[in-house]
Amino acid sequence: MVFFMKIGVIAIQGAVSEHVDALRRALAERGVDAEVVAIKHKGIVPKCGGIVIPGGESTTLCRLLAREGIAQEVKDAATRGIPILGTCAGLIVLAKEGDKQVEKTSQELLAIMDTKVNRNAFGRQRDSFEAELKVKILDSPFTGIFIRAPGIVSCGPGVRVLSKLEDLIIAAEQGNVLALAFHPELTGDLRIHQYFLDKIFKNTSNDRETTTI
């Protein structure tokens, strides 16, 4: 199957290469010809059919997104219906509201998802752990890797809760946007990346039909 397009991974800070590799492997499984690109500066996001915001240090990530002019491009992409995946710190960046830690550091959240987050919901780096998760979009448990993980404490009516752990929302979806508190890119399980690709291909196909009409 040939499918020419670009999928971008924000590459200014955080765990980038693992997402790039996971997306390439997921595309290869389908026999799809698409380019996975690293987004390090302004001007690349508008050319992409899907965007990944990886884990990292959320305060630094927010600051660099704004400084490089990428933040507004991602907001514009969300408005256009471009699928966006945020993992760990990416879940924080996508949120509409943060906790006191977020307020204290004056993080400029993108406010793309109608969610409120707890930045260090599951503790510090030393508290990292794995858990078998039930995720609504998957037909069997997924091994979630949590590293200084955040959690969603509340969400608006337009947000679909996909998974919870210890009364915290750890996976959620709002339209074209998917947010996870854990790191699917650190496992060999590509089902979540495949689900994200489904959203991208569906959105792109819809765009083509609209253009044809």
C-alpha positions as CSV (number, residue, x, y, z in Angstrom):
1,M,0.0,0.0,0.0
2,V,1.4,3.4,-0.9
3,F,0.3,6.4,1.2
4,F,2.5,9.5,0.9
5,M,2.3,11.8,3.8
6,K,4.3,13.1,6.8
7,I,3.8,12.2,10.5
8,G,5.7,14.6,12.8
9,V,7.2,14.0,16.2
10,I,8.0,17.1,18.3
11,A,11.8,16.8,18.7
12,I,12.8,19.8,20.7
13,Q,13.0,17.9,24.1
14,G,12.1,14.5,25.5
15,A,11.8,10.9,24.3
16,V,11.8,11.3,20.5
17,S,13.6,8.4,18.8
18,E,11.4,5.8,20.4
19,H,8.2,7.3,19.0
20,V,9.9,7.7,15.6
21,D,10.9,4.0,15.6
22,A,7.5,2.8,16.8
23,L,5.7,4.8,14.1
24,R,8.1,3.5,11.4
25,R,7.6,-0.1,12.6
26,A,3.8,0.4,12.7
27,L,3.8,1.8,9.1
28,A,6.0,-1.1,8.0
29,E,3.5,-3.6,9.4
30,R,0.9,-2.1,7.1
31,G,3.1,-1.7,4.1
32,V,2.4,2.0,4.1
33,D,4.9,4.4,2.6
34,A,4.8,7.5,4.8
35,E,7.6,9.7,6.2
36,V,8.1,10.1,10.0
37,V,9.8,13.5,10.6
38,A,11.4,15.2,13.6
39,I,9.9,18.6,14.3
40,K,12.5,21.0,15.7
41,H,11.4,24.3,14.3
42,K,8.5,26.3,13.0
43,G,7.1,25.4,9.6
44,I,7.0,21.6,9.7
45,V,3.7,21.0,11.6
46,P,1.5,22.4,8.9
47,K,2.9,19.8,6.4
48,C,2.0,16.8,8.7
49,G,-1.0,14.6,8.8
50,G,-0.4,13.6,12.4
51,I,1.6,15.0,15.3
52,V,3.1,13.3,18.3
53,I,4.1,15.2,21.5
54,P,6.4,12.9,23.4
55,G,7.4,12.6,27.1
56,G,10.1,14.7,28.6
57,E,10.1,17.6,31.1
58,S,6.8,19.4,30.6
59,T,7.9,22.9,31.8
60,T,10.8,22.9,29.3
61,L,8.7,21.4,26.6
62,C,6.0,24.1,26.9
63,R,8.6,26.9,27.0
64,L,10.4,25.6,23.9
65,L,7.2,25.0,21.9
66,A,6.2,28.7,22.5
67,R,9.7,30.0,21.8
68,E,10.1,28.1,18.5
69,G,6.7,29.1,17.3
70,I,5.5,25.5,17.2
71,A,2.8,25.9,19.9
72,Q,0.5,27.9,17.8
73,E,1.0,25.6,14.8
74,V,0.0,22.6,16.9
75,K,-3.1,24.5,18.1
76,D,-4.0,25.3,14.5
77,A,-3.5,21.7,13.5
78,A,-5.8,20.6,16.2
79,T,-8.5,23.0,15.0
80,R,-8.1,21.6,11.5
81,G,-8.8,18.1,12.8
82,I,-5.2,16.8,12.5
83,P,-4.8,13.8,14.9
84,I,-2.5,14.5,17.8
85,L,-1.0,12.0,20.3
86,G,0.5,13.1,23.6
87,T,2.3,10.8,25.9
88,C,3.4,11.5,29.5
89,A,4.5,15.1,29.4
90,G,2.6,15.4,26.1
91,L,-0.6,14.7,28.1
92,I,0.2,17.7,30.3
93,V,1.0,20.0,27.4
94,L,-2.3,19.2,25.7
95,A,-4.4,19.9,28.8
96,K,-6.6,22.9,29.4
97,E,-5.7,23.2,33.1
98,G,-3.0,22.1,35.4
99,D,-2.4,21.7,39.1
100,K,-0.5,24.0,41.5
101,Q,2.8,22.8,40.2
102,V,1.8,23.8,36.7
103,E,0.7,27.2,37.9
104,K,3.8,27.7,39.9
105,T,6.1,27.2,36.9
106,S,3.8,29.2,34.6
107,Q,3.6,26.5,32.0
108,E,1.9,27.6,28.8
109,L,-0.4,24.7,28.2
110,L,-1.9,24.3,24.7
111,A,-5.4,23.9,26.1
112,I,-6.4,21.5,23.2
113,M,-8.0,18.9,25.5
114,D,-10.7,19.8,28.0
115,T,-8.8,18.2,30.9
116,K,-7.2,19.1,34.2
117,V,-4.0,17.3,35.1
118,N,-1.9,16.5,38.1
119,R,1.7,16.8,36.8
120,N,3.3,14.3,39.1
121,A,0.3,12.1,39.9
122,F,2.3,8.9,40.3
123,G,5.4,10.3,42.0
124,R,9.0,11.0,41.0
125,Q,11.4,9.3,38.7
126,R,12.3,6.7,41.4
127,D,8.6,5.8,41.6
128,S,8.5,4.5,37.9
129,F,6.5,1.3,37.4
130,E,4.7,-1.0,35.0
131,A,1.1,-2.0,35.1
132,E,-1.3,-4.2,33.0
133,L,-4.0,-1.8,31.8
134,K,-7.5,-2.2,30.4
135,V,-7.8,0.3,27.6
136,K,-11.2,0.6,25.8
137,I,-9.7,0.9,22.3
138,L,-7.8,-2.4,22.7
139,D,-9.1,-6.0,22.9
140,S,-6.7,-7.2,25.5
141,P,-4.5,-5.6,28.3
142,F,-1.7,-3.3,27.5
143,T,1.5,-3.0,29.5
144,G,1.8,0.6,30.6
145,I,5.2,2.0,31.5
146,F,4.9,5.0,33.9
147,I,7.9,7.3,34.4
148,R,7.3,10.3,36.6
149,A,3.8,10.0,35.2
150,P,1.0,12.6,35.3
151,G,-2.7,11.8,35.5
152,I,-6.0,13.5,34.5
153,V,-8.0,14.4,37.5
154,S,-11.1,15.7,35.7
155,C,-12.3,16.2,32.1
156,G,-15.1,17.9,30.2
157,P,-18.1,16.1,28.7
158,G,-16.5,15.9,25.2
159,V,-13.6,13.8,26.6
160,R,-13.8,10.0,26.3
161,V,-12.1,8.2,29.2
162,L,-10.2,5.2,27.8
163,S,-8.4,3.9,31.0
164,K,-8.1,4.6,34.7
165,L,-5.6,3.6,37.4
166,E,-6.0,4.4,41.1
167,D,-9.0,6.7,40.4
168,L,-6.9,8.8,37.9
169,I,-7.6,8.9,34.2
170,I,-4.5,7.7,32.4
171,A,-5.8,7.5,28.8
172,A,-8.3,9.8,27.2
173,E,-9.5,10.9,23.8
174,Q,-11.3,14.0,22.5
175,G,-12.1,14.0,18.9
176,N,-8.8,13.9,17.0
177,V,-6.6,14.1,20.1
178,L,-5.3,11.1,22.1
179,A,-3.5,11.5,25.5
180,L,-1.7,8.9,27.5
181,A,0.0,9.1,30.9
182,F,2.2,6.2,30.1
183,H,4.8,5.4,27.4
184,P,3.6,3.0,24.6
185,E,6.7,3.7,22.6
186,L,8.8,1.9,25.2
187,T,7.1,-1.4,24.6
188,G,7.1,-3.8,21.6
189,D,3.3,-3.5,21.5
190,L,2.4,-1.3,18.6
191,R,-1.4,-1.4,19.0
192,I,-1.8,2.2,20.3
193,H,0.4,3.5,17.5
194,Q,-1.7,1.6,15.0
195,Y,-4.8,3.1,16.5
196,F,-3.3,6.5,16.1
197,L,-2.4,5.7,12.5
198,D,-6.1,4.7,11.9
199,K,-7.1,8.2,13.0
200,I,-4.6,9.8,10.7
201,F,-5.6,7.7,7.6
202,K,-9.3,8.2,8.3
203,N,-8.8,12.0,8.6
204,T,-6.7,12.2,5.5
205,S,-9.2,10.1,3.5
206,N,-12.0,12.4,4.6
207,D,-10.0,15.4,3.5
208,R,-9.5,13.9,0.1
209,E,-13.2,13.1,-0.3
210,T,-14.0,16.7,0.7
211,T,-11.5,18.1,-1.8
212,T,-12.9,15.8,-4.5
213,I,-16.4,17.0,-3.9
